[in-house]
Amino acid sequence: MTFRSGFACLVGRPNVGKSSLTNALVGQKVAITSERPQTTRHAIRGIVNRDAAQLILVDTPGLHKPRTLLGERLNDIVRTTWSEVDTVGLVLPADQKPGPGDRYLAEQLASLRRAGVVLVVNKMDLVDKASGAAVLAAAHAMCLAAGLTPDDVVPVSALSGDNVEVLGDVLVASLPAGPALYPAGVLTDEPEETLVAELIREAALAGVREELPHSIAVTVEEMVARPDRPEGKPLLDVHATIHVERDSQKPIVIGRGGSRLKQIGADSRAQIQALLGTPVYLHLHVRVAKEWQRDPKQLRRLGF
């Protein structure tokens, strides 16, 4: 049996479920999710290991009309990834008709790629069979009108798991023959600090005001094992900073009497412990980095 390996990328408008699909295909959480659009800010790689294939999924930010320097840089990440991967999955939601944003993405893909595009309609669990069939037909027609001919069309639900395995089969079939690019068992090549920072940001995004999510960034300053712990009872000290853009946003994140920050700590600590497999003591600090989304120096400092 020929072994296949290579890269695939899921693209789509913000909040169509690209990160959820990445996690479902990998079988473990490697990308954070949120109901807030434009949650993904890095090209996170999730690795799907099979007996005869290794599929590296690159979860990209949603392509959008940028309002800041950060937005421009995120769009650059998307377009660069499109041109480098072996295949692209164009993701649309089943509970919405294809719109101008979807057509724009299809046109952009048509200008960059002549092959290796799979149309993926996610969130099929939210519609009945008739509505789902209608959206599939409309999505395919939209692609053709934009000059893009998909190699395949896959209806899927990241939430229920329906057809996730089929989507994996389709993406793997498009890969070239080649050896595994990562050791067996590796599920992502992201540094632990990056994954920890993302889990904290995911917890911070929950329940905050509409204007705040895009202003939140997280950096991990230090991760060290606490010395002099009893044998068999390790404890990892994680020191992280939540950055906001304005003084008025800081008390929103902290909450009355520190209640919001405590909740962020509790929610993210549970996820971090599951990720790292060790007890964690999480130290969170909130800092104002004025207008960081528009400042090149601060963007570099924050990893963008």
LINTA-V637520 format. One record per residue. N is the residue number from 1. SS is DSSP state (~ for helix, > for strand, _ for the rest). NEAR is the number of other C-alpha atoms within 10 Angstrom. Layout:
BEGIN
n,ss,near
N,SS,NEAR
N,SS,NEAR
END
This chain:
BEGIN
n,ss,near
1,_,6
2,_,10
3,_,16
4,>,20
5,>,26
6,>,23
7,>,24
8,>,27
9,>,26
10,>,27
11,>,28
12,>,24
13,_,21
14,_,20
15,_,20
16,_,22
17,_,26
18,~,31
19,~,27
20,~,22
21,~,25
22,~,28
23,~,22
24,~,21
25,~,23
26,~,21
27,_,14
28,_,15
29,_,19
30,_,25
31,_,26
32,_,19
33,_,22
34,_,17
35,_,12
36,_,17
37,_,17
38,_,20
39,_,22
40,_,23
41,_,19
42,_,19
43,_,18
44,>,23
45,>,23
46,>,28
47,>,28
48,>,25
49,>,21
50,>,16
51,_,9
52,_,14
53,>,23
54,>,24
55,>,27
56,>,28
57,>,28
58,>,27
59,>,27
60,_,28
61,_,28
62,_,24
63,_,23
64,_,17
65,_,10
66,_,12
67,_,10
68,_,14
69,~,16
70,~,19
71,~,21
72,~,14
73,~,14
74,~,23
75,~,20
76,~,14
77,~,18
78,~,22
79,~,16
80,~,10
81,~,21
82,~,23
83,~,14
84,~,12
85,_,17
86,_,21
87,>,25
88,>,28
89,>,27
90,>,23
91,>,26
92,>,28
93,>,27
94,_,27
95,_,18
96,_,13
97,_,15
98,_,19
99,_,11
100,~,10
101,~,15
102,~,22
103,~,19
104,~,15
105,~,21
106,~,25
107,~,19
108,~,16
109,~,23
110,~,19
111,~,12
112,~,12
113,_,15
114,_,13
115,_,16
116,_,18
117,>,26
118,>,22
119,>,24
120,>,28
121,>,25
122,>,27
123,_,25
124,~,24
125,~,18
126,~,14
127,_,14
128,_,11
129,~,11
130,~,9
131,~,16
132,~,22
133,~,15
134,~,12
135,~,23
136,~,24
137,~,12
138,~,14
139,~,25
140,~,20
141,~,15
142,~,20
143,~,23
144,~,16
145,~,13
146,_,19
147,_,17
148,_,24
149,_,20
150,_,21
151,_,15
152,>,15
153,>,19
154,>,18
155,>,24
156,_,24
157,_,23
158,_,21
159,_,16
160,_,12
161,_,14
162,_,16
163,_,16
164,~,21
165,~,13
166,~,14
167,~,21
168,~,16
169,~,13
170,~,17
171,~,24
172,~,25
173,~,15
174,_,21
175,_,21
176,_,15
177,>,14
178,_,13
179,_,14
180,_,18
181,_,13
182,_,16
183,_,9
184,_,13
185,_,10
186,_,11
187,_,19
188,>,22
189,_,13
190,_,14
191,_,8
192,~,15
193,~,16
194,~,15
195,~,21
196,~,24
197,~,20
198,~,26
199,~,25
200,~,28
201,~,24
202,~,23
203,~,22
204,~,25
205,~,22
206,_,14
207,_,11
208,_,14
209,_,11
210,_,9
211,_,8
212,_,16
213,~,20
214,~,17
215,~,18
216,_,21
217,>,24
218,>,25
219,>,20
220,>,21
221,>,11
222,>,11
223,>,17
224,>,11
225,>,14
226,_,13
227,_,10
228,_,8
229,_,10
230,_,8
231,_,6
232,_,6
233,_,8
234,_,15
235,_,17
236,>,17
237,>,17
238,>,21
239,>,16
240,>,21
241,>,19
242,>,24
243,>,23
244,>,26
245,_,20
246,_,15
247,~,12
248,~,10
249,~,19
250,~,16
251,~,14
252,~,16
253,~,25
254,~,20
255,_,13
256,~,10
257,~,9
258,~,12
259,~,12
260,~,18
261,~,22
262,~,15
263,~,15
264,~,21
265,~,18
266,~,15
267,~,17
268,~,22
269,~,22
270,~,13
271,~,16
272,~,22
273,~,15
274,~,12
275,~,16
276,~,13
277,_,9
278,_,14
279,_,16
280,>,21
281,>,18
282,>,18
283,>,14
284,>,19
285,>,13
286,>,18
287,>,17
288,>,18
289,_,19
290,_,15
291,_,14
292,~,24
293,~,23
294,~,15
295,_,15
296,~,13
297,~,11
298,~,15
299,~,17
300,~,10
301,~,11
302,_,16
303,_,11
304,_,15
END
